[in-house]
Amino acid sequence: IDEQQRGLGRLLAKQDCVIAGLDVAEEAFLQLDPTAVMMRHHDDGAAVPAGTLVAEVTGRARALLTAERTALNFMQRLSGIATITRRYVEAAKGSSLVVLDTRKTTPTL
């Protein structure tokens, strides 16, 4: 791929989920192409159905292809945590239960 070739990437939700990690995903693209631009169609915390266009990123094609796996890995992990946490919060509504964050981090992150 020519270094100057531009590209467009679309980030889609593969299943119903709560979106999380857009800032980290954007940073993965910016690290390899400071001119990359991410247009967000939804914000972190939004519940979206499968097939939803979450964001689009434009920039140098080579950089987008190199960064996409890292960006998606972060978003998948963080969105998975956000999705299950939302389920716990919804299940606790109307009860005396309180869902708390222990702020533990994933090793090597």
C-alpha positions in Angstrom: 0.0 0.0 0.0 1.4 3.3 -1.0 2.4 5.5 2.0 0.2 8.4 0.8 -2.9 6.3 0.0 -5.9 7.4 2.1 -8.4 5.0 3.5 -11.7 4.9 5.4 -12.5 2.4 8.1 -15.9 1.7 9.6 -16.3 0.4 13.2 -19.5 -1.7 13.4 -21.1 -3.4 16.4 -21.1 -7.1 15.7 -23.7 -7.7 18.5 -26.0 -5.8 20.8 -23.7 -4.0 23.2 -22.8 -0.9 25.2 -20.0 1.1 23.5 -16.8 1.8 25.4 -13.2 2.5 24.4 -13.6 5.0 21.6 -10.9 7.3 23.0 -8.5 4.5 23.2 -9.3 3.3 19.7 -8.9 6.8 18.3 -5.5 7.1 20.0 -4.4 3.8 18.4 -5.0 5.3 15.0 -3.5 8.7 15.9 -0.3 7.0 17.1 0.4 5.7 13.6 -1.2 8.6 11.7 -1.5 12.0 13.5 -3.7 13.2 10.6 -6.3 10.4 11.2 -9.8 11.7 12.0 -12.4 9.6 13.8 -16.1 10.6 13.3 -18.2 9.1 16.2 -21.8 8.2 15.5 -22.3 7.1 19.1 -20.7 7.9 22.4 -19.2 5.7 25.1 -22.1 4.4 27.2 -24.5 4.2 24.3 -26.4 0.9 24.0 -26.5 -0.1 20.3 -28.0 -3.0 18.4 -25.9 -5.4 16.2 -24.9 -3.9 12.9 -24.8 -0.3 14.1 -22.2 2.0 12.6 -20.4 3.2 15.7 -17.6 5.3 14.1 -15.7 6.0 11.0 -12.0 6.8 10.7 -10.1 8.3 7.8 -6.4 8.5 7.4 -3.4 6.9 5.7 -4.5 3.4 4.6 -1.3 1.7 5.8 -1.6 3.2 9.3 -5.3 2.4 9.6 -4.7 -1.3 8.6 -1.8 -1.5 11.1 -3.7 0.1 14.0 -7.1 -1.5 13.5 -6.5 -4.7 15.4 -5.2 -2.9 18.5 -8.1 -0.4 18.3 -10.7 -3.1 18.0 -9.1 -5.3 20.7 -9.4 -2.4 23.2 -13.0 -1.6 22.1 -14.1 -5.2 22.2 -12.7 -5.7 25.7 -14.0 -2.4 27.1 -17.4 -2.8 25.4 -17.7 -6.3 26.8 -17.1 -5.0 30.3 -19.5 -2.1 29.8 -22.2 -4.4 28.4 -22.2 -6.9 31.2 -21.9 -4.1 33.8 -25.1 -2.5 32.3 -26.9 -5.8 32.7 -25.9 -6.0 36.4 -27.0 -2.4 37.0 -30.3 -3.0 35.3 -30.8 -6.2 37.3 -30.1 -4.3 40.6 -32.6 -1.6 39.9 -35.4 -1.4 42.5 -33.4 -3.3 45.0 -30.9 -2.4 47.8 -28.0 -3.7 45.7 -25.3 -1.3 44.6 -22.9 -2.1 41.7 -19.5 -0.8 42.5 -16.3 -0.5 40.5 -13.1 -1.9 42.1 -10.9 -0.1 39.6 -8.8 -3.2 38.9 -6.7 -3.0 35.8 -6.0 -5.6 33.2 -2.4 -6.9 33.5 -0.1 -5.3 30.9 -2.5 -2.5 30.1 
